């Protein structure tokens, strides 16, 4: 349950701390007071897309935090999988800070998170239904999703989709092999030429690097030999200079002699002896390197020719020797595929036909289950519509069979008959805005038991309705709130009267700046707000009496 929402510097909201309770929470306020910003803030803290335009003018950052109490086991498991362990029944604090530079900082119980992680847990915490959701009703593709969700067919659909995906992969392989003879001959010639050219080069991994190292030494041969000779001379010595080897041996002998009488010199003696061995190793290495530098100068031509060959191959087949060899392996496989294409095609066709039969059977089974679920779904939605003063409206689910797609073989959409005796027609063509709102509410209620989300938010679901229909919507929302928390932004007093907790959003102007505030209403304040909603700013005693009677009627249904 969402127990507290804190908003700072979001649009016209300077700062607001909103306490929410169990049951049916209603938000009311004049047009432009900031009700839409409330929903926007909740979307933001749940990982929705944000813009720096949300930040209040003159501020550099905005912040939203949401405190949830009594976390469900499902949410607890998901958070643990994501690395944010929270025990069932404990509190969960989610926060998000938005900066003018476009960066956002997200946290879960104080631990850094990402907007993507917030979105993953959002669907387990809150469902938000706004006016735009009604567009789902006029989109036939969405209708099948309702049925699959209602009927618990998601796993069956995923099983079918795996078969369908594999069918697509095999079809691509078959299309790639389906070359005409002239194209096949051209392709074979090109592949064979490429393979022969690369194979003849006899490339080895790491070869280019080794050749570049050799070329570097060869191009600087004189300088390298001068350095090597000088270093070896310092170790060996000559007629005019005692070498480092002899000097170190003498030093080692002197210290070793002294170590017979002084223990303090023993470690030094041992280290000097090791150094003598190391100097001899260096002497040998320098000698070997000098011998290597004594090569035929024409060898550099061979290195240059080899590097030039590698350069030409790199321009055709890859940016390195390793990539050229990868190209070779792919070319050889493609050549084999074409040379044995008939055999491979027959194998693929056999596999394709087998999978096609399995996929068709799976799609047919899914279709049957959808039809059964569709009947139960429209029947339950119809019962909800009757309660919402739409007894004459009948919903039907129309199924036609088409080719296999990623969604099965069904082309389905909801049809509506608004009056007895009228044939059903597509929902998008004849349903009004008020009817769509009530139909969507009915669908939400029908599917409410299919999830364990603790909080439902309805943003002006009463758009396009009034009078008795609005009253019924209020009754239905109050009924839904008996099992979970419901938050509703409404502009109708008939709906707001059924709330268990009433909050008002209002604007004030101070120093030529607009501020939006949220306050929980007392009984007297609530009566005044409902009267204002029904009759405007001029509140009469008659209006207040009407409101009291409406609230009393609402209490009777609790």
Steps between C-alpha positions, in 0.01 A plus 500: 500500500622852416492673839688823430598703194752784531535746211746787473537750213278316253338764272271715718555279805769660715478238774230257603492204738186295435384232743286229343299231672338167436173494311373760256706823481359780283676810370299799384582856402436768246620464144868591480559450871761233432311170512679378187835585663412261782467211254812618318697493825388145575595393148842661546580325829399169341759538224288671234649732243579844637600836362680791654186698412346336808734700723344808654615825341799644683603168657787272395365166626169330574436203724227244551492221757238235566470297820329162474395303807426131542697383196345187349696170466499542120659844519743373764614214273547731203699752704724223632568382144596856404736535797278702734387254770186603688309260722124457441304746712788747527513855363642596160623852418555593137640840403603678183678831450490682165760762405498777241788328319268208426657260750291312751596328824285205611510322834326203659515511879794738465693266268584631149281359222410575138178614336487162325494320837226733624293412193545129570347527845242767408254250354505301822430805717254723313273490196416841357197541276466834324282642225752388236443138602159518335688493170584137574131427448505630144814304413406142397855375561456581869177299527675164471736604779198553726383148423842340546542675835149419618528135396852454636623408152832687509711185545311320223559800273874503583526129416340564162722804437813291550380264224410794276839663556680177408287477184621844400863405554468190283318697229788747484749214460290348223471834320878544521552163331236559232737642232458446130776308322670802341500690831625189677788465250602866544485467876707180493767661281529802726515294820758264353718792389480661846578172675796425269643851540487489880614137525800562274619774734535245784431765761568434867338676796733768639714490187454866407609620843813283482587630153455861609736437791759346267471789256550750779824329607624463143436864411705606807765229463808724534372683804387176665836333437678805641293482818538124538876513439546785747303319767695176449831689507416648840453148634797340321751784531799560266870596506423842641211422732421231751160341424202494732523121524855512639427793729196324645695176548773689687245679716324173575833336599589789736163499675497120519839508673370755750187295563716232666553745783185715493153350487364834380674444162356156430176624344693749286737228387216272395329781308826594318547138398147498350577823318809340350287222355247754367773706331625186322143430384474855363837455331377185326169661395674803353729270306205306357324821397813621324517177304135540399575845362758348271252411220476530127376857426277356233291344778331834560363483145332171586344653812377800303348274233326292767360809672383634164315172432330519838408865434333411169307213659387727786350745252278218370423273790550666839698742712734236646645157425253350747203659320632375165515147640143539633391608151671190359309273738166662407578480129586131527173433684300696242674310220411170665140616545466583131679187378274286713198731476266237360567266787476781756182632339335161528603477867369850570173432317445189709565694820286793379199283418523326836520831686221647287270218604593547867454876478164465323378258765621731777332800334175305459503395868574860601212617281255262668607613844470862393145446381403344832676777693339763274152377583566505874674837472219677313241343729671636813562839340131506406403444863722792601344720228151416623602622843633820341161578340582354161269194502421526131863495395619158395860410426603217273836370393540445128760245390612440144780270394796637309855390415740419779653806662700555818162534676350175373243449226227720650381837378280609786325810621224598737165590344227703667124520469367806679131426460290181496458357153793689350775292343840526668748739344867577567544676833702783349218605266203551730613533864496852646764639737278441803424145388869430445579620854242268653599209278865542599404517868299181454795330335731614780263360760457175309877450486571629850532150644763408242771697678609578854576870450417681822424846358280603206503860378221638281564836335163657410342170400164678527571716192191523282249377761273670749199450723402147592778346289758700697342385824529139390867553412556632851326196647707264287829669595399482866428130453842439340663688789375244750778263388774745405594864508332717237612854414273700270538846348147617420307811404158358595350538847293183446824299481689689771216446749582130514859554606614387841763776505468831316797721404477836325755645260493877478711791378617811681693799369772664709748760381376445145588128519249216482504229765298179503413341832328181607297471819286230658146628554301494821132409480397867477768580241397197299138612490609842373724346233227267372253787495748708300546216254125475448403867490809716456657749739164620639410239762142513631338327792292299254816380331654404834187309599511316168866413563424370851229275362738375228771423757248321721389284206863423420566394860209254484671307222829463688 
